[in-house]
Every structure is written in structure tokens, then in C-alpha cells.
Amino acid sequence: MKHLILYGVPFSQPVRAVMWLLLLKHHPFEMVLINPGSSGNNGSRHPDYLAKNPGGTIPCIEEPETGFTLAEAHAILTYLARINGWTDVYPEDEQERAKVDWYLHFHHRNIRDASLGLVAPKIRKDLDIPELIQENARRTLTSGLSALESGWLSDNKFLVGDSVTLADLAAYAEIGQLQPQFTNVYDLSPFPKVQRWLNDMMQVEHHDTVHVALTELGDISVEAPSMETIKSANKAALGALKAALAEI
Ligand SMILES: N[C@@H](CCC(=O)N[C@@H](CS)C(=O)NCC(=O)O)C(=O)O
């Protein structure tokens, strides 16, 4: 199997989605720490990293044998599923596959941007995210979750049918972090189907390994965690990842 590098930190939502897919499919990889937003060594805005991903974001993967690099979590998820023939998570049937893609596109504007507007203000105090943006994020997320409640999850166990697909991994990386046992920054109780789905997702193999950073960080709704706490949460998550990788 080709050597695969995943650049990022385990606290990052889109990085977690990729980590989860690789662990779920028992695909070995090496995680290389890249600090999001930093222009220092090992930062996502350092020229060495920008040469791999000009967008300067994590995650990014690299296949060192060929020098091939790819960023954007959803491009990575679908690429890995396609080249490895993981049709259970990215169905062969064109219409089913299109539904997974549908969610992955919907996700960016309706779930990702929104949950970022709730978690980032706590984690990145330095960004000083205006109240209005936080309020808009909350409104957008509420409407995105309403669409999941009344549409995607109205008849399905998972977002696209009865088994986990890439759509679920991407969605849980954002929505899952909001739960009371993690950051606790949003009340999910008005969405019973979403809550049922979250509980089912928690049973998926390697859920706990992938979410160690969030477990370590705990509730951030009242008090923002210090940079030291965030660092040590990422460190604990890396330890858990290393142990899981040693078994696959
Ligand atoms: N659309 C991108 C978003 C990636 C993203 O926003 N990553 C954040 C960390 S969670 C990041 O790298 N931020 C650093 C920066 O933008 O400088 C994806 O899905 O991969």
C-alpha cells in the first residue's frame, strides 16, 4: 500500500472527517502536525506548506512516492473512496453517489460555516468574531439542521440510506462537536432525528479515537479553553491515534 501523509491537527473538524474515514477503512497513514493559520514552521501559512496546498488550510494529503497533494476535505474523502473502491461509503450507484455529493456541497455553506461561527469564537478569541456573525451562524445552522431533520433524516437511518457514507462523516465532524459531552455550544434538543442520528454515529467504529481532542477539551460554552489546553487536547488525540494506527 502506498505511503499516505495526512497534514493537520486532530481538533480540526475537516481533518477529523478524513482521519475517521482512514481508520474506519483500516488504511494506514502518517499524521504530520500542521498548525492552522500559523506562518511559522509547521504552520499552514508557511511557504513549505503553501507549496503543497496554496489555500493554506488543513487537511491536506500527500502521496510522497509521486508528490501528489490534495486539499479540501471533501475532495480528499471522495478521492480516497474512489481510488480504494470503498463503495460502501461512496456508493457505486450514480444516483446514490450523487446524493452523497449533494450533501457534501450543502454542508459547506449550511453546516460548516455555521458551526464554525459557534466554535471558533470560543477557541480563537484573538479573531474577535463579531456578535452579528455569531448570530447569523446560529440562524444558518438552525435552518441547515431543520433541513436534515425534515429531509435527509426523515426516513433514513443515515444521511443517504441505511448505512454510513462520506456524508455522515463530514456532517458529524461539525454537528457532533456541538453536543453537550463535547463543546456544548448549541442546543440540539429541537432536532430529535438529528439527535438519534448522532447517537447512531457514536457507535461507528473509531468514533472515540477520532474525538479524543473534543473529549479532552470538554464544555467550552462558558469558559474558552487556553491555548495550553487546546495543545494538550491535540497531544492526547495524537497519542490515541498512534495507538489505533498500531493496530491496523
Ligand atoms: N473547506 C476546507 C476548510 C478547511 C479549514 O477551514 N481548515 C481550517 C482548520 S479547521 C484551517 O486550516 N484554517 C487555517 C487558515 O484558514 O489559515 C476543507 O473542507 O478542507
The ligand as an SDF file (V2000), in Angstrom:
LIG
                    3D

 20 19  0  0  0  0  0  0  0  0999 V2000
  -13.0740   23.8610    3.0470 N   0  0  0  0  0  0  0  0  0  0  0  0
  -11.9120   23.3950    3.7530 C   0  0  0  0  0  0  0  0  0  0  0  0
  -11.8730   24.0590    5.1080 C   0  0  0  0  0  0  0  0  0  0  0  0
  -10.6240   23.7540    5.8700 C   0  0  0  0  0  0  0  0  0  0  0  0
  -10.4380   24.6640    7.0570 C   0  0  0  0  0  0  0  0  0  0  0  0
  -11.1670   25.6360    7.2360 O   0  0  0  0  0  0  0  0  0  0  0  0
   -9.4500   24.3360    7.8760 N   0  0  0  0  0  0  0  0  0  0  0  0
   -9.0980   25.2030    8.9710 C   0  0  0  0  0  0  0  0  0  0  0  0
   -8.8690   24.3940   10.2590 C   0  0  0  0  0  0  0  0  0  0  0  0
  -10.3320   23.6110   10.8190 S   0  0  0  0  0  0  0  0  0  0  0  0
   -7.7920   25.8950    8.6260 C   0  0  0  0  0  0  0  0  0  0  0  0
   -6.9120   25.2900    8.0640 O   0  0  0  0  0  0  0  0  0  0  0  0
   -7.6640   27.1700    8.9960 N   0  0  0  0  0  0  0  0  0  0  0  0
   -6.4320   27.8890    8.8720 C   0  0  0  0  0  0  0  0  0  0  0  0
   -6.4910   29.0520    7.9530 C   0  0  0  0  0  0  0  0  0  0  0  0
   -7.5110   29.2280    7.2730 O   0  0  0  0  0  0  0  0  0  0  0  0
   -5.4970   29.7800    7.9160 O   0  0  0  0  0  0  0  0  0  0  0  0
  -11.9370   21.8730    3.8980 C   0  0  0  0  0  0  0  0  0  0  0  0
  -13.0400   21.3160    3.9690 O   0  0  0  0  0  0  0  0  0  0  0  0
  -10.8800   21.2300    3.9030 O   0  0  0  0  0  0  0  0  0  0  0  0
  1  2  1  0
  2  3  1  0
  2 18  1  0
  3  4  1  0
  4  5  1  0
  5  6  2  0
  5  7  1  0
  7  8  1  0
  8  9  1  0
  8 11  1  0
  9 10  1  0
 11 12  2  0
 11 13  1  0
 13 14  1  0
 14 15  1  0
 15 16  2  0
 15 17  1  0
 18 19  2  0
 18 20  1  0
M  END
$$$$
